[in-house]
């Protein structure tokens, strides 16, 4: 692999990692906002149950179960893909060793698969948290 290709593989992987980190921060901010608004709704419901926003309160558990289920599914699928890659690379390495070839393994496929797994695992949670934050912010603008 030439230096130019190596540099761009490394850059691509780091950009994926940076994007996942940015989405993690976005998820944290959105979740904090959603928790604050929903905590007020829970407090209101405890004081005045007849005027509670039951629709919003009823969304809390099912949406979390759905988001974390999708996240878990994405993690398992990415984990399987990573292990298929590992098996393929191990087989290639074994064949190279047995044939007497000298081969230097590159970390790119592994690093790329880890970056993809992290992004795929976060995506459903990020999507749910940011969607809720936007929806709740539109319904409850800052005072």
Backbone as a ProteinNet text record, in pm:
[ID]
protein_1_A
[PRIMARY]
XXXXXXXXXXXXXXXXXXXXXXXXXXXXXXXXXXXXXXXXXXXXXXXXXXXXXXXXXXXXXXXXXXXXXXXXXXXXXXXXXXXXXXXXXXXXXXXXXXXXXXXXXXXXXXXXXXXXXXXXXXXXXXXXXXXXXXXXXXXXXXX
[TERTIARY]
85.7	0	90.2	64.4	148.4	112.6	201.5	184.7	58.9	27.4	-91.5	-218.5	-230.2	-346.4	-353.1	-238.1	-232.6	-283.1	-237.5	-279.5	-430.4	-487.5	-631.1	-714.7	-666.6	-737.8	-741	-624.5	-613.3	-704.2	-704.9	-788.6	-936.4	-977.7	-1117.2	-1163.9	-1081.8	-1117.2	-1128.4	-1034.7	-1039.3	-1158.2	-1198.1	-1317.7	-1443.3	-1450	-1563.9	-1568.6	-1452.7	-1446.6	-1487.6	-1438.5	-1473.4	-1622.9	-1681.1	-1824.9	-1904.8	-1861.6	-1929.5	-1916.2	-1798.8	-1781.3	-1872	-1884.9	-1973.2	-2118.4	-2157.1	-2294.9	-2317.8	-2214.5	-2226.1	-2254.2	-2180.9	-2202.5	-2342.2	-2383.7	-2518.6	-2624.9	-2601.9	-2694.9	-2702.8	-2589	-2585.4	-2664.4	-2644.2	-2714.8	-2865.4	-2901.9	-3044	-3108.8	-3040.2	-3094.5	-3114.7	-3019.3	-3031.1	-3154.8	-3178	-3294.2	-3424	-3427.9	-3547.5	-3574.5	-3470.5	-3486.5	-3541.4	-3489.3	-3537	-3685.1	-3724.5	-3865	-3955.2	-3914.4	-3998.6	-4003.4	-3898.2	-3901.2	-4006.1	-4013.5	-4118.5	-4256.9	-4271.5	-4401.5	-4437.8	-4340.1	-4364.9	-4405.5	-4335	-4369.4	-4510.8	-4548.1	-4683.7	-4785.7	-4754.1	-4846.8	-4867	-4763.8	-4776.9	-4863.9	-4855.3	-4933.7	-5077.5	-5092.4	-5225.5	-5242.2	-5273.3	-5280.4	-5383.8	-5489.8	-5593.7	-5549.4	-5451.5	-5404.4	-5268.9	-5227.7	-5096	-5092.6	-4975.2	-4953.1	-4928.1	-5038.2	-5026.4	-4966.7	-4990.4	-4933.8	-4781	-4726.4	-4579.9	-4525.3	-4591.4	-4545.8	-4547.8	-4646.3	-4657.9	-4548.2	-4484	-4377.8	-4244.6	-4225.6	-4093.5	-4032.8	-4101.6	-4044.6	-4040.4	-4150.5	-4144.9	-4039	-4019.6	-3919.5	-3778.4	-3753.8	-3621.6	-3596.7	-3697.1	-3682.9	-3654.9	-3727.2	-3706.5	-3566.9	-3524.1	-3392.7	-3279.4	-3287.9	-3180.4	-3184	-3301.1	-3308.6	-3241.5	-3270.9	-3206	-3055.7	-3016.3	-2874.4	-2805.8	-2869.8	-2814.5	-2805.4	-2907.7	-2906.8	-2792.8	-2774.7	-2665.4	-2529.6	-2516	-2389.5	-2358.6	-2460	-2439.3	-2405.6	-2476.8	-2448	-2306	-2267	-2132.1	-2027.2	-2056.2	-1964.5	-1944.5	-2053.7	-2041.2	-1958.2	-1981.3	-1904.2	-1756	-1727.5	-1589.7	-1523.7	-1597.7	-1540.8	-1527.4	-1616.8	-1598.7	-1470.7	-1447.9	-1325.1	-1203.2	-1210.6	-1100.2	-1071.5	-1176.1	-1156.4	-1093.2	-1139.4	-1083.5	-936.3	-904.1	-766	-676.6	-728.9	-652	-621.2	-719.5	-697.2	-592.5	-599.2	-499.9	-360.4	-351.6	-222.7	-167.5	-254.2	-209.8	-158.2	-229.1	-183.3	-50	-34.5	91.4	206.8	183.9	289.2	325.9	224.8	250.9	318.4	293.6	355.1	492.7	531	661.3	663.8	548.7	543.4	563.2	623.4	635.4	529.1	442.1	334.1	315.9	305.1	281.6	132.2	69.7	-74.1	-97.4	-202.3	-238.4	-356.3	-361.3	-470.5	-598	-596.6	-710.2	-842.7	-849.5	-981.7	-1036.8	-949.9	-994.7	-1040.2	-957.8	-993.8	-1121.9	-1134.9	-1255.1	-1378.1	-1366.1	-1482.1	-1521.2	-1423.9	-1454.8	-1524.8	-1474	-1537.4	-1680.5	-1702.3	-1837.2	-1929.2	-1876.3	-1957	-2001.5	-1910.9	-1947	-2053.3	-2037	-2134.5	-2271	-2271.8	-2398.6	-2470.2	-2394.4	-2453.7	-2515.2	-2450.5	-2500.5	-2618.5	-2623.5	-2721	-2866	-2922.4	-3063.8	-3088.9	-2994.2	-3010.4	-2999.8	-2903.1	-2886.6	-3011.7	-3061.5	-3179.9	-3299.9	-3322.5	-3435.8	-3420	-3301.7	-3279.6	-3291.3	-3231.2	-3237.3	-3376.8	-3445.8	-3583.3	-3673.4	-3658.8	-3737.8	-3705.5	-3578	-3538.6	-3601.5	-3597.3	-3657.3	-3807.7	-3872	-4017.5	-4057.6	-3989.9	-4023.5	-3988.2	-3879.7	-3841	-3945	-3999.4	-4102.6	-4230.5	-4261.9	-4383.5	-4364.4	-4239.8	-4211.3	-4090.4	-4104.9	-3990.2	-3937	-3807.8	-3746	-3818.8	-3831.2	-3906.4	-3817.6
-117.2	0	123.3	216.4	335.2	435.1	530.6	630.1	713.4	749.5	828.9	755	628.7	547.5	529.5	504.2	487.8	612.9	728.7	854.5	872.9	847.2	868.6	764.6	643.6	544.5	591.4	636.2	684.1	805.8	899.1	1017.8	981	889.4	846.3	785.1	699.7	635.8	741	833.9	937.7	1030.6	1057.9	1138.7	1066.6	934.4	856	862.6	849.2	854.8	993.7	1098	1235.5	1261.4	1210.1	1227.6	1156.5	1038	965	1040	1097.7	1175.9	1298.4	1365.7	1482.4	1441.5	1328.2	1281	1237.7	1188.2	1153.6	1279.2	1385.4	1511.7	1566.3	1558.3	1603.5	1521.9	1392.8	1304.5	1344.2	1373.6	1414	1542.5	1641.7	1770.3	1749.6	1675.8	1651.4	1573.3	1472.7	1392.3	1476.7	1564.2	1651.6	1739.9	1793.9	1879.1	1799.7	1681.1	1596.9	1557.9	1522.6	1484.9	1602.7	1722.5	1840.6	1867.1	1864.5	1891	1781.4	1657	1546.6	1540.8	1580.5	1584.6	1683.6	1798.6	1895.8	1835.6	1761	1698.6	1594.1	1519.5	1419.9	1490.8	1599.4	1677.3	1732.6	1784	1835.9	1723.9	1608	1494.2	1446.8	1457.1	1414.8	1511.5	1639.4	1741.5	1746.2	1737.6	1747.8	1636.3	1514.1	1400.2	1415.1	1489.6	1502.2	1589.2	1674.6	1760.7	1715.1	1596.8	1545.4	1522.6	1537.7	1510.9	1359.6	1283.5	1136.8	1085.9	1156.9	1115.3	1115.7	1224.7	1235.3	1136.6	1122.4	1029.5	884.2	853.3	717.4	684.6	786.8	763.7	724.8	759.9	748.9	609.2	510.6	375.8	308.9	307.8	239.7	295.1	426.2	480.9	442.9	434.2	392.3	246	163.7	21	5.6	78.1	69.1	117.2	231.5	286.3	195.2	147.2	61.5	-77.6	-124	-251.5	-238.6	-128.7	-105.7	-87.9	-20	-0.3	-134.2	-217.5	-350.3	-435.4	-429.3	-504.3	-456.6	-325.5	-271.1	-313.8	-314	-355	-501.4	-586.7	-729.6	-752.6	-685.5	-701.4	-653.6	-541	-489.1	-580.7	-634.8	-727.4	-852.3	-904.2	-1020.3	-986.6	-869.8	-828.3	-816.6	-762.7	-748.2	-885.2	-979.4	-1112.1	-1190.6	-1168.2	-1229.4	-1176.3	-1046.9	-984.9	-1047.3	-1063.3	-1122.7	-1264.1	-1343.3	-1479.8	-1479.6	-1390.9	-1382.7	-1342.5	-1241.6	-1196.4	-1302	-1372.3	-1478.2	-1589.2	-1624.6	-1725.4	-1681.1	-1553.8	-1501	-1501.8	-1464.3	-1463.8	-1605.1	-1700.5	-1840	-1891.7	-1862.9	-1905.3	-1840.7	-1712.3	-1642.7	-1703.5	-1734.6	-1794.6	-1932.7	-2013.7	-2149.6	-2151.2	-2049.7	-2045.8	-1979.4	-1925.6	-1862.1	-1716.5	-1659.3	-1518.4	-1430.1	-1317.9	-1219.2	-1114	-1094.3	-998.8	-916.9	-787.8	-698.9	-668.6	-698.9	-674.4	-525.5	-474.1	-335	-331.5	-229.6	-221.1	-161	-113.9	-38.7	-112.2	-235.9	-301.5	-310.2	-336	-345.3	-210.4	-110.4	22.6	72.6	48.1	89.1	17.1	-112.6	-187.3	-142.2	-105.3	-54.2	81.1	167.7	299	282.5	189.9	164.9	107.8	18.4	-40.5	67.5	155.5	263.2	354.5	391.1	479.6	412.6	285.8	213.3	193.9	171.7	150.5	279	391.4	519.5	572.5	542.2	605.2	601.3	487.1	487.9	572.8	573.2	651.9	800.2	835.7	975.2	1024	942.3	979.6	1004.1	915.9	929.6	1051.9	1069.1	1181.2	1315.8	1329	1458.6	1486.7	1382.3	1400.6	1446.1	1382.9	1422.9	1565.2	1599.4	1734.5	1838.5	1816.1	1911.4	1920.7	1805.5	1803.7	1875.3	1843.6	1903.3	2052.2	2089.6	2230.9	2313.2	2255.8	2325.7	2340.5	2238.7	2244.2	2324.8	2332.6	2400.1	2490.3	2603	2691.6	2741.8	2779.9	2829.4	2952.4	2958	3069.5	3183
0	0	0	-89.2	-97.3	12.3	30.9	137	119.4	-4.8	-34.2	9.6	-28.4	9.3	160.7	221.9	367.5	437.8	392.2	453.3	443.4	326.4	309.8	383.7	396.6	478.4	624.1	672.3	809.1	830.9	737.1	746.1	746.7	659.3	651.6	783.6	841.1	968.5	1078.6	1083	1185.9	1169	1046.3	1023.3	1071.8	1050.3	1101.3	1253.7	1316.1	1462.5	1512.3	1447.1	1486.8	1470.8	1363.2	1341.3	1451.5	1489.5	1597.3	1729.3	1753.8	1876.6	1877.2	1763.6	1754.6	1777.6	1720	1740	1884.4	1950	2092.3	2174.9	2145.4	2216.6	2188.6	2063	2024.4	2098.6	2109.2	2180.9	2327.6	2387	2527.2	2550.5	2465	2479	2459	2354.7	2326.6	2440.6	2491.2	2601.6	2725.8	2754.2	2871.4	2860.9	2741.5	2720.2	2736.3	2676.5	2684.4	2829.9	2903.1	3044	3125.1	3099.5	3173.6	3146.4	3021	2986.4	3041.8	3023.8	3072.1	3224.5	3290.7	3438	3486.2	3418.4	3453.3	3430.1	3319.8	3289.3	3395.5	3440.9	3546	3674.9	3707.7	3827.5	3819.8	3703.1	3682.7	3696.4	3641.2	3647.9	3791.8	3872.2	4012.3	4091.6	4056.3	4126.9	4075.7	3943.7	3883	3778.8	3822.3	3730.8	3619.4	3642.9	3541.1	3422.9	3444	3335	3279.8	3318.7	3275.9	3124.4	3069.7	2927.2	2912.7	2918.3	2915.3	2785.1	2677.2	2547.4	2554	2605.9	2617.1	2719.1	2830.6	2933.1	2882.5	2798.2	2744.8	2642.4	2586.8	2488.1	2551.7	2675.7	2737.1	2730.7	2776.5	2782.5	2644.7	2568	2437.4	2342.9	2342.1	2250.2	2293.3	2423.1	2470.3	2436.1	2456.3	2423.1	2273.9	2190.5	2045.2	2005.8	2058.3	2021.9	2068.3	2191.4	2241.9	2177.7	2138.3	2065.5	1929.1	1858.1	1728	1744.8	1850.7	1878.5	1905	1984.7	2013	1888.3	1805	1679.3	1589.3	1580.7	1499.2	1554.2	1686.6	1748.1	1717.7	1729.8	1702.8	1555.9	1465.1	1321.8	1289.2	1345.4	1321.1	1384.1	1499.2	1566.5	1481.1	1425.6	1336.2	1213.1	1155.1	1037.3	1072.9	1189.2	1233	1250.8	1305.1	1325.2	1194.6	1099.8	966.5	902.5	917.9	868.3	936.4	1066.9	1142.6	1092.8	1073.3	1023.3	884.2	797.6	662.7	668.6	749.4	760	825.6	923.6	988.2	887.8	806.7	702.6	602.7	561	467.5	529	656.5	725.5	737.5	772.8	784.7	650.3	542	409.3	373.3	408.1	379	457.7	584.4	667.5	614.7	583.2	535.1	398.4	318	185.4	188.4	304.2	316.5	273.3	241	202.3	324.8	301.9	408.6	380.2	475.9	454.4	580.9	562.8	675.9	678.7	790.1	803.6	829.8	772.1	798.3	893.8	979.2	1075.6	1018.1	892.5	839.2	846.4	801.5	806.9	949.7	1046.3	1184.9	1237.8	1216.1	1265	1199.6	1070.5	998.5	1053.2	1079.5	1129.9	1270.4	1351.1	1485.5	1474.7	1387.3	1368.1	1318	1224.9	1172.6	1280.9	1363.6	1470.3	1569.1	1607.4	1700.5	1641.7	1515.9	1450.5	1439.1	1400.3	1383.3	1516.5	1622.3	1754.6	1808.7	1783.8	1834.1	1753.3	1624.8	1533.5	1582.3	1624	1666.2	1791.4	1883.2	2005.7	1973.1	1890.6	1847.3	1775.7	1683.8	1605.9	1698.5	1794.2	1885.8	1976	2032.2	2124.8	2054.2	1938	1868.7	1814.4	1769.3	1720.7	1835.9	1952.8	2069.4	2112.4	2111.3	2152.8	2061.4	1931.5	1836.7	1856.9	1871.3	1888.9	2017.5	2125.9	2255	2259.2	2193	2189.9	2113.3	2004.8	1928.3	2010.3	2090.5	2171.2	2299.1	2349.1	2476.2	2457.9	2387.3	2368.2	2502.7	2502.8	2625.6	2675.1	2803.7	2863.6	2897.6
[MASK]
+++++++++++++++++++++++++++++++++++++++++++++++++++++++++++++++++++++++++++++++++++++++++++++++++++++++++++++++++++++++++++++++++++++++++++++++

